[in-house]
Structure formats: structure tokens, C-alpha cells
Amino acid sequence: MAQASKNSRTTSATQKFYCSCGGEVKMKTVFENGKVKNLAECEKCKRLERRPSDFK
């Protein structure tokens, strides 16, 4: 009898992050100097940080 894996049974919820200016934070992928970087950017004030939690 086949069973579903533990990871497929859990529900995944996405968390939204907001900047102090009130804009929503989106993740961007940037290719720079031969490396791929993930950056968090506020849509309203265009502020860049490494992680969405850095906007607090």
C-alpha cells in the first residue's frame, strides 16, 4: 500500500513581509560576477537587503 510522504501531507503557507515604508518585500534573483544572489527588495522604496527579515 503506497503512502504519501510526510512533506506532502503538511500544508505550506507563504509568509508576506512588509518594509517599514509600508511596501511589500519581494525576493529577486540577481546574476552578478558569475554568481547567483537572492535579494529582497521593497516594491515601494526599492530598498535592497539580503533577507526579508532584515527590513524590520
N, C-alpha and C positions, 0 to 999 in steps of 0.2 A: 504494500500500500504506500503510495507516494505521499509525502507530506511537504508542505511549504516551509521554506527556511524561516528562521527566526526574524531575519531582516525584512522579509517580505510581509510578515504579519504586523510589523509595527507601522504606525502612521507617521509620516514625515510632515512636519509643519515648518513653513518658512517664516523666519523672523524678519520684520522690517525694521530698519534702522533709520533714525532721523538726525539731521545735523542741528546744531544749536540755532541756526538761522531759520529753521522750520522746513528745509528741503529734505527730500528723501535721498538716502545714500544708496548708490548702485555700484556693483562690482564691475570693473573694467579689466580686460587683459591687454597688456601692452608688450610688444616685442621691441626690446631696446638692447643694443650692444650684443646681439646674438643670444639674449636671454629673454625668457617669458616672465613677466612680472604681473601679479594680480594687485590692482589698486582699487581702493574705494573712493568714489567721487560723489560729492554732493551735487545734485542737479541744479540747485538754485544758485549757490555761491561759487561753484566749480572748485571747491577745496579738495585736495588730494591727501589721502592718508593710506597707510599700509593695510589697516584693518577697519571694518565698520565700527568696532567698539572704541576706536581712538577718537571718535567725534564727540564723546561725552565730556 
